[in-house]
Amino acid sequence: MSTAPKAQILHLAEMVEYQEGSVVSRQIIKADAGNITLFAFDTDQGLSEHTAPFDALVHILEGETEVSISGVPYRLSAGDGIILPANEPHALKAIQKFKMLLSMIRA
């Protein structure tokens, strides 16, 4: 099931807007096989440390963030990507406002 228009050019960074003091998300694709979700993080906002049962790809669309995986920090900016390994603790914090695309495949 798709939650975004099919067979159309998508301007991903424009499909989710920043909100002051918040993290905003919008699912682009939701299916039994996995999800693709856009996020917009205001400065100093983040996701606390957690785990997921599947690998996930984070692709930064704009801005800058610090991603921590099993306690190791990685600084990412627009155009960068990183794979969050299944079952390893990870967290994200906005160094400045940033938008990302998160792709998780359940397999």
N, C-alpha and C positions, 0 to 999 in steps of 0.2 A: 504494500500500500504506500503510495507516495503522498506527501503533504505539500508538495510544490508542483508547479506546472511542469508537464513533461514536454519534451521536444521544443524547448524554448531556451534561449540564452539566459542564464541566471547570473546576475551581478551579486555574487555571494555576500560581499562586505556591505552591500546596500540592503540586504534582506533582514538585517537585525540592527537595531539602534541601541546606542548607549543610554542608560538611565543613571542619573546621579546616585552614587552610593549602592549600586546594585549590580547583579549579574543577570543578564537576560539571555534566554535561549529560545531557539526556534527549530523544530524538527523539519528537516528537508525530506528525508525518506525514513519511513518506519515500516519494517518488515520482520517476519519471523527470523530471517537470516541475519538481521542486524539493523542498526540505525545510523543515520548521518544527521548531525545536529550542528547548527551554528550557535556561537556564543558571543556575547559582547560583555566585557568586564570593565567597569569603571576603575580608575586608579586606586590602588591598594585593596581592591576586592579580590576574592579568590575562591578556590574550592579547598576545603580542609582535606587532610590526608585521608585516603580511603583506598580500597582495592576494588578490582573488577575481575570477574571470572574469565574475561576474554582480552586479547590484545586489542589496543585501540591506537589509531593514528591521530595525532594532533598536528594540524597545519595552521600556522599563524598567517592571517590575512592582512592585518595591520597592527601597529603598535608593538609593545614589548612585554614579555612575561618571564617569570622564573618558574620552571617546572622542576619539581623535586621527585626523583624516583629512587626509592629505597635509601633516602637520606642524601643522595647526591644531587646537587643543584645544577641545572642547565639553563642558560640564558638564551632565549629565542626571540627573534624579531621577524617582521614581515618576510614571507617567503620560506621561512624555516619550518621544518617538521621534525617530529620525534615519535617513536613508537613507545607506548606505555605497555610494558609487559603484563600479561595476565598474572593475577594474584600477587603482584608486587605493590607495596604502598606508594602512592603518588599524590602530589598536591600541586596546585597552581596558584600563583599570586601575580597580580598586575603590577609591573614596574611603572608602566604608564597605561592609559586606556589601550585595550587590545581586543581584537576580534579573532576568533579561531573557528575552524571546521573540525569537528570530532567525528571520526568514522570508526564504528565498532562492528565487527563481524562476529557473529556467534557461531563458532565452529571449533 
